[in-house]
């Protein structure tokens, strides 16, 4: 049975004091209100990971994640963070290939393949992001574009390693815009990706792969999105910065 996951991507937000308050609120709400087997991941700025670890340890279902890692093991890469550094902190998850990394930092599928491999080599669980731009959805075979991202970045992995990867489908046109894919649009893409994975690794691996939806998921639309059979949870952006709304989204996945 594949995991149910709701992950919050804080992006470049919150001072340390604000981060402590938000994490404390989320931990308390999740502990008191969330039941079932949903897992919660907080992808915070790097510098907060060691500080927040003691907070999330209070609730078994909550883990931390980084928002990126470098593709090299170590070296003269000023300002970068290695997978080994994250592993040494005990950080279990790392986002790889978020659309903002692709857009603002020019990250390619080939580069992301390197990041996935080094993350796995260090015992991290990659949350691999994929998705199409608005013009691609309107004018091109957008499903083929998203499948190609997965093929290029992930299909060199063994079945065992692929099984450690979480997929996050994020229609780029719906990120931070207030737009969101309809539940049917999300289901159609998730089902297509699962079928694509089955073609490479077989039905069992595909059925066990957690595929999250990201793209302006909020407390009003979460339940409808999460009710789709191939939507296993969400990668939440702005709403994860509000403890009450984020907890309500988590409860929609119970």
Secondary structure by P-SEA (a helix, b strand, c coil): cbbbbbbbbbcccccaaaaaaaaaaaaaaaacccccbbbbbbbcccccccccccccccccccbbbbccccccccccccccccaaaaaaacccbbbcccccccccccccaaaaaaaaaaaaaaccccbbbbbbccccccccaaaaaaaaaaaaccccccaaaaaabbbbbbccccccccccccaaaaaaaaaaaaaaaaacccaaaaaabbbbbbcccccccaaaaaacccccccccccccccaaaaaaaaaaac
